Amino acid sequence: MRPRNLDELVGQEHILGEGSALRVAIEEGKPHSAILYGPPGAGKTTLARIAAAGAQGAFEEQSAVNAGKAEIRGVIERARERRKGSGRPTILFLDEIHRFNKAQQDALLPAVEDGTLTLIGATTENPYFEVNSALLSRAQIYELRPLEPEQVEELLRRALGDPERGVAEPPLVAAAGLAMLASRSGGDARV
């Protein structure tokens, strides 16, 4: 049910409105390093995947909970090889970037500085407190907001009635039931 492009993405108009820097970068296939900051289910991972797909670059995804310096070095080495061989860019999506310590964050710096990697970090924590200033200075910070109940309801309706997504006919669901689910989601599309 995950949106595949900006037209399918619901919410976040404040950072993805027509002509916005982030929207233009994604539409032109030239995403820039960014830190996506916001609550769970607001679209951080989805937005990173849409940016990577539009860039036709390699997409590497790591979770800072499980990855260490060795994994990051591996991503950087593969990105260098790709750049040399095919010229393809590499987008590293680092989920929970706030969980990386200073040394781990510092290991990313040279590759982000020289363009070997486009870093898209995601965090539920305020990046100004959790991400070191050197990385912050090389990335745009985008704050995602919780989805409004109407937006969650739109996603529910889409999921229930989209044959392309594996649902031939929408089941009979009372409008009140959808509204209740949407209001209780807390702005989290996954909930």
TAFEN-V258325 format. One record per residue. RES is the residue in three letters. SS is DSSP state (A for helix, B for strand, O for the rest). PHI is phi in whole degrees, 0 to 359 (NA if undefined). PSI is psi in degrees with one decimal (NA if undefined). Layout:
BEGIN
{{RES,SS,PHI,PSI} {RES,SS,PHI,PSI}}
END
This chain:
BEGIN
{{MET,O,NA,-3.1} {ARG,O,295,131.6} {PRO,O,303,144.0} {ARG,O,255,-13.2} {ASN,O,208,173.7} {LEU,O,296,-30.7} {ASP,O,292,-28.8} {GLU,O,273,-17.2} {LEU,O,290,134.1} {VAL,O,250,133.7} {GLY,O,91,-179.0} {GLN,O,65,28.6} {GLU,A,301,-27.9} {HIS,A,295,-23.0} {ILE,A,246,-10.6} {LEU,A,239,15.3} {GLY,O,297,159.7} {GLU,O,309,129.9} {GLY,O,82,-3.7} {SER,O,292,154.2} {ALA,A,302,-43.1} {LEU,A,292,-44.5} {ARG,A,298,-47.1} {VAL,A,299,-43.4} {ALA,A,300,-43.4} {ILE,A,291,-45.1} {GLU,A,296,-33.3} {GLU,O,276,-3.3} {GLY,O,74,23.3} {LYS,O,232,66.2} {PRO,O,294,151.7} {HIS,O,249,164.1} {SER,O,298,137.4} {ALA,B,209,154.1} {ILE,B,244,119.8} {LEU,B,262,118.8} {TYR,B,239,124.8} {GLY,O,172,178.6} {PRO,O,288,163.4} {PRO,O,301,144.9} {GLY,O,76,12.4} {ALA,O,271,-15.0} {GLY,O,117,16.8} {LYS,A,298,-52.0} {THR,A,294,-42.6} {THR,A,301,-45.9} {LEU,A,298,-40.8} {ALA,A,297,-42.3} {ARG,A,292,-37.1} {ILE,A,295,-42.8} {ALA,A,299,-42.9} {ALA,A,293,-41.3} {ALA,A,297,-40.6} {GLY,A,292,-26.6} {ALA,A,276,-10.1} {GLN,O,51,34.1} {GLY,O,257,173.1} {ALA,B,288,140.5} {PHE,B,243,117.5} {GLU,B,246,133.4} {GLU,B,237,130.6} {GLN,B,226,152.0} {SER,B,251,128.5} {ALA,O,296,-15.6} {VAL,O,292,-37.3} {ASN,O,254,-25.5} {ALA,O,274,148.7} {GLY,O,234,-167.5} {LYS,A,298,-34.7} {ALA,A,296,-43.7} {GLU,A,295,-39.6} {ILE,A,293,-41.3} {ARG,A,301,-40.6} {GLY,A,298,-44.3} {VAL,A,299,-44.5} {ILE,A,296,-42.3} {GLU,A,296,-44.2} {ARG,A,297,-38.7} {ALA,A,296,-41.1} {ARG,A,296,-42.8} {GLU,A,296,-42.9} {ARG,A,300,-46.1} {ARG,A,299,-44.0} {LYS,A,293,-45.7} {GLY,A,286,-59.4} {SER,O,248,-10.9} {GLY,O,79,2.2} {ARG,O,292,136.9} {PRO,O,284,160.6} {THR,B,238,128.8} {ILE,B,250,121.2} {LEU,B,260,117.3} {PHE,B,264,116.7} {LEU,B,247,100.6} {ASP,B,283,145.4} {GLU,O,60,40.6} {ILE,A,306,-27.3} {HIS,A,295,-15.9} {ARG,A,279,-13.8} {PHE,O,286,136.3} {ASN,O,280,176.4} {LYS,A,302,-43.9} {ALA,A,296,-39.7} {GLN,A,293,-41.3} {GLN,A,295,-40.1} {ASP,A,298,-31.0} {ALA,A,296,-24.5} {LEU,A,281,-26.6} {LEU,A,309,-54.5} {PRO,A,301,-40.1} {ALA,A,290,-32.9} {VAL,A,286,-42.2} {GLU,A,300,-44.5} {ASP,O,270,3.5} {GLY,O,84,6.6} {THR,O,299,-38.5} {LEU,O,235,144.1} {THR,B,258,117.4} {LEU,B,265,126.9} {ILE,B,238,107.7} {GLY,B,260,149.7} {ALA,B,233,139.8} {THR,B,206,148.1} {THR,O,267,-8.5} {GLU,O,262,153.9} {ASN,O,298,114.5} {PRO,A,295,-24.3} {TYR,A,293,-19.0} {PHE,A,258,-23.4} {GLU,A,249,-19.7} {VAL,O,249,136.2} {ASN,O,294,152.9} {SER,A,296,-29.6} {ALA,A,296,-42.4} {LEU,A,290,-41.7} {LEU,A,301,-35.8} {SER,O,288,-13.3} {ARG,O,252,9.4} {ALA,O,221,152.7} {GLN,B,273,141.7} {ILE,B,258,127.6} {TYR,B,236,123.2} {GLU,B,264,117.5} {LEU,O,270,145.7} {ARG,O,255,155.9} {PRO,O,300,149.2} {LEU,O,288,145.7} {GLU,O,284,153.0} {PRO,A,307,-37.5} {GLU,A,296,-34.9} {GLN,A,289,-40.8} {VAL,A,296,-40.5} {GLU,A,298,-39.5} {GLU,A,300,-42.5} {LEU,A,296,-40.2} {LEU,A,298,-47.0} {ARG,A,298,-41.8} {ARG,A,297,-44.5} {ALA,A,295,-35.8} {LEU,A,283,-23.0} {GLY,A,238,17.9} {ASP,O,256,101.8} {PRO,A,298,-28.8} {GLU,A,295,-24.0} {ARG,A,263,12.0} {GLY,O,98,7.4} {VAL,O,243,108.8} {ALA,O,292,-48.5} {GLU,O,225,139.1} {PRO,O,292,135.5} {PRO,O,290,162.7} {LEU,O,284,110.1} {VAL,O,234,126.9} {ALA,O,294,140.7} {ALA,A,304,-37.1} {ALA,A,296,-34.7} {GLY,A,294,-43.5} {LEU,A,296,-42.6} {ALA,A,298,-40.6} {MET,A,296,-46.3} {LEU,A,300,-44.6} {ALA,A,296,-41.8} {SER,A,289,-29.1} {ARG,A,272,-3.3} {SER,O,287,-17.3} {GLY,O,68,24.9} {GLY,O,81,9.3} {ASP,O,255,110.8} {ALA,O,297,-31.5} {ARG,O,289,-35.6} {VAL,O,298,NA}}
END
